[in-house]
Amino acid sequence: MGVRFLISSMILISFLTMGQSAGDPNQLVWSFGTGGVIVDVSVFADVNSDGEKDILVSSSDFSAYLLDGATGKKIWSFTGGSPTIGSFAVRDFTGDGNDDLVVGFSKGVIYGLNGVSGTKIYEMNLGSRLYSLKPLEKTQATKLVLLTEHSLSVVDASSGRSIWANPPTYSYSVVWHPRESIGVLGDVTGDGVPDVITTFNAFPRLSDGLTGASIWRDTRSCLGPYSGGSPSEQEEKRGASVEIACRLLPLPDISGDGYCRTKEDVSSPLRREG
């Protein structure tokens, strides 16, 4: 059998088998279309025990889907009333021995779902618009990092309960690259918890993943305030403060100190507070 791979376009996800030679063409195994833009695709657990891991899809059509990895058929879907920001597998918190998941919606609500059935276990209202949602740990996540209109926070994946929250030093009205404006780095502080890098008001900042305390903040804006042009013109006419969030691109350890870096490190080291 050739190499198998997923292709995600704006509204369609396809699963193909790549031919092993020039005379062995690629073959479409299955495809699945949503009613909106696909914002996130990830491999989930094998919930139906057919030997193939299943596929988790987040779409702007207000829904998250779990698809059969072998056939592409929908196992379940969950609708949250606003565009989906992302959905991620987390450590089993329902006690059935299978991974569960958390899905976030732009209106500022996250849901904890049973991974097998898609049943809602908990609902947490964040109180403001949600821009980005990411697991703090790479595997078997127990915590999630959230960026909302009013705060950066880490929450318990099993309950949605806030562990810490820091208000940003700005008021968001328009954000560009919002899903890429937070990232998880290695454990810089050595406390056993990965740390969080953000672009508050386009100023890179590293926060302690355990406590939320600021480790350093760069005093130079990587992009600066956005002035004029679509889509922010209407916001500016109403007198809103419009800022751009930088896109964070994690890199391998390029300085040899054992820690990964971000794109900003390529040009110059970031200055630390204190």
C-alpha positions in Angstrom: 0.0 0.0 0.0 1.3 3.5 -0.8 1.6 6.4 1.6 -1.7 7.8 2.8 -2.3 11.5 3.4 -5.0 14.0 4.1 -5.6 17.1 1.9 -7.6 20.0 3.4 -9.0 22.7 1.1 -11.3 25.6 1.9 -14.4 23.4 2.4 -13.4 19.9 1.5 -11.1 17.3 3.2 -9.8 14.4 1.1 -8.0 11.2 2.1 -5.8 9.8 -0.6 -3.3 6.9 -1.1 -0.2 8.0 -2.9 1.1 5.6 -5.6 4.4 3.9 -4.8 5.7 4.4 -8.4 5.2 6.6 -11.4 2.8 4.1 -12.9 0.8 3.7 -9.8 -1.5 6.7 -9.6 -2.8 8.4 -6.5 -6.2 7.1 -5.5 -8.9 9.0 -3.7 -10.1 7.0 -0.7 -12.8 9.4 0.5 -13.7 13.0 0.8 -16.0 15.0 3.1 -17.3 18.5 2.6 -18.5 21.0 5.2 -20.8 24.0 4.9 -17.9 26.5 5.6 -14.2 27.0 5.6 -12.2 24.2 7.3 -10.1 25.8 10.0 -8.5 22.8 11.6 -7.9 19.1 10.9 -6.3 16.6 13.2 -5.9 12.8 13.7 -8.0 11.6 16.7 -8.3 8.2 18.4 -9.9 5.2 16.8 -13.3 5.6 18.5 -15.1 2.9 16.5 -12.3 0.3 16.9 -12.0 -0.5 13.1 -8.2 -0.2 13.2 -8.0 3.3 11.6 -7.6 6.5 13.6 -10.5 8.9 13.1 -10.3 12.5 11.9 -11.4 15.6 13.8 -12.5 18.6 11.7 -13.3 22.1 12.8 -15.3 24.3 10.3 -16.6 27.9 10.2 -20.1 26.4 9.6 -20.4 26.5 13.4 -19.6 22.8 13.7 -16.9 20.3 14.7 -17.0 16.8 13.1 -15.5 13.4 13.9 -15.1 11.4 10.7 -14.4 7.7 10.3 -10.7 7.5 9.2 -11.4 4.5 7.0 -14.5 5.7 5.1 -14.9 9.5 5.7 -18.4 9.0 7.1 -19.5 11.3 9.9 -19.4 9.6 13.3 -20.8 12.6 15.0 -21.0 16.4 14.8 -21.4 19.1 17.4 -22.8 22.6 16.7 -22.0 25.6 18.9 -23.8 28.6 17.4 -20.8 30.5 16.0 -17.8 29.8 13.8 -15.5 27.1 15.3 -12.1 28.3 16.4 -10.6 24.9 16.9 -11.0 21.4 18.5 -8.4 19.3 20.2 -8.0 15.9 21.7 -7.3 16.0 25.5 -6.7 13.3 28.1 -9.7 11.2 29.0 -11.9 13.1 31.5 -15.0 11.0 31.3 -13.5 7.8 32.6 -14.3 5.6 29.6 -10.7 5.0 28.6 -10.8 7.0 25.4 -9.5 10.5 24.6 -12.0 13.3 24.9 -11.9 16.7 23.3 -12.5 20.4 23.8 -13.9 22.6 21.1 -14.0 26.4 21.1 -16.4 28.8 19.3 -15.8 32.5 18.4 -18.7 33.8 20.5 -16.6 32.9 23.5 -17.7 29.5 24.6 -15.7 26.2 25.0 -17.3 22.8 25.3 -15.8 19.6 26.7 -17.1 16.6 24.7 -17.0 12.9 25.1 -14.7 11.7 22.3 -16.7 8.6 21.4 -20.2 10.1 21.3 -19.7 13.8 20.9 -21.9 14.3 23.9 -21.5 17.6 25.8 -19.9 17.1 29.2 -19.4 20.8 30.2 -19.9 24.3 28.8 -17.8 27.3 29.8 -18.7 30.8 28.9 -15.6 32.9 28.6 -17.3 36.3 28.7 -15.7 37.7 25.5 -14.9 36.7 22.0 -12.5 33.8 21.6 -9.6 34.3 19.1 -7.4 31.2 19.6 -7.4 27.9 21.4 -4.4 25.5 21.7 -3.4 22.6 23.9 -0.6 23.4 26.4 0.9 19.9 26.1 1.7 18.1 22.9 0.0 14.8 23.8 -2.6 13.8 26.4 -3.3 17.4 27.0 -4.7 18.4 30.4 -4.6 22.2 29.9 -5.5 24.6 27.1 -4.3 28.0 26.3 -7.0 30.6 25.3 -6.7 34.0 23.8 -9.9 36.1 24.1 -10.8 39.7 23.5 -9.9 40.4 27.2 -7.4 37.9 28.4 -4.8 35.3 27.9 -5.6 32.3 30.1 -4.9 28.6 30.8 -7.8 26.4 31.7 -8.3 22.9 32.9 -9.3 20.7 29.9 -11.4 18.4 32.0 -13.7 21.2 33.3 -13.0 24.5 31.6 -12.0 26.0 34.9 -9.5 28.9 34.7 -6.1 28.1 36.2 -4.7 31.6 35.5 -5.7 34.6 33.4 -3.8 37.7 32.4 -5.5 40.7 30.9 -3.7 41.9 27.7 -2.3 45.4 27.6 -4.7 46.5 24.8 -8.2 46.3 23.6 -8.7 44.1 20.5 -11.2 45.3 17.9 -9.7 43.6 14.8 -7.1 40.9 14.9 -5.2 39.5 11.9 -3.7 36.0 12.1 -5.6 35.5 15.4 -5.2 31.7 15.5 -1.4 32.0 15.0 -1.0 34.8 17.6 -0.3 32.4 20.5 2.1 29.5 20.5 3.5 27.0 23.0 7.3 26.7 23.5 9.3 24.4 25.6 9.7 24.6 29.3 12.0 27.7 29.5 11.5 28.2 33.3 12.3 24.5 34.2 9.1 24.1 36.2 7.8 21.2 34.2 5.1 23.1 32.3 5.5 24.4 28.7 5.5 28.2 28.4 3.3 30.4 26.2 4.4 33.0 23.6 1.9 35.6 22.4 1.9 38.8 20.3 -0.1 41.3 22.5 -0.6 44.4 20.5 2.0 42.9 18.1 4.6 42.9 20.9 6.0 39.3 21.5 5.7 38.2 25.1 6.7 35.0 26.8 4.5 34.0 29.8 5.1 31.2 32.4 2.8 28.4 31.5 2.4 27.4 35.1 1.5 30.8 36.7 1.0 33.2 33.8 3.8 35.5 35.0 5.7 37.4 32.4 9.2 36.0 31.6 10.1 38.6 29.0 8.5 41.1 26.6 10.0 42.6 23.5 9.6 46.3 23.5 9.5 46.5 19.7 6.3 46.0 17.8 6.8 43.4 15.1 4.1 45.0 12.9 2.7 48.1 14.7 -0.8 49.6 14.5 -2.8 49.0 11.4 -4.1 52.1 9.7 -6.6 52.1 6.9 -7.7 49.5 4.4 -10.2 46.7 4.5 -11.4 45.0 6.7 -10.8 47.5 9.5 -12.1 50.7 7.9 -15.5 50.4 9.5 -13.9 49.9 12.9 -11.7 53.0 12.4 -14.7 55.1 11.4 -16.2 54.2 14.8 -13.0 55.3 16.5 -11.9 51.9 17.6 -8.3 51.0 18.3 -7.3 48.6 15.6 -4.2 46.4 15.9 -2.6 43.5 14.1 -1.4 40.3 15.8 1.8 38.9 14.4 1.9 35.3 13.1 4.1 33.2 15.3 6.3 30.6 13.5 8.0 28.2 16.0 11.5 27.1 14.9 13.9 24.3 16.1 16.7 25.3 18.6 18.9 27.5 16.4 21.1 29.0 19.1 22.1 25.7 20.7 20.8 26.4 24.2 18.2 23.6 24.2 15.1 25.7 23.6 13.1 26.2 20.5 12.7 29.7 19.1 10.3 31.9 17.1 10.7 33.7 13.9 11.6 37.0 15.7 14.8 35.3 17.1 16.2 35.0 13.6 16.9 38.8 13.3 17.9 39.6 16.9 17.4 38.2 20.4 14.4 39.4 22.3 14.9 41.8 25.2 13.8 40.6 28.6 12.0 42.6 31.2 13.9 43.1 34.4 
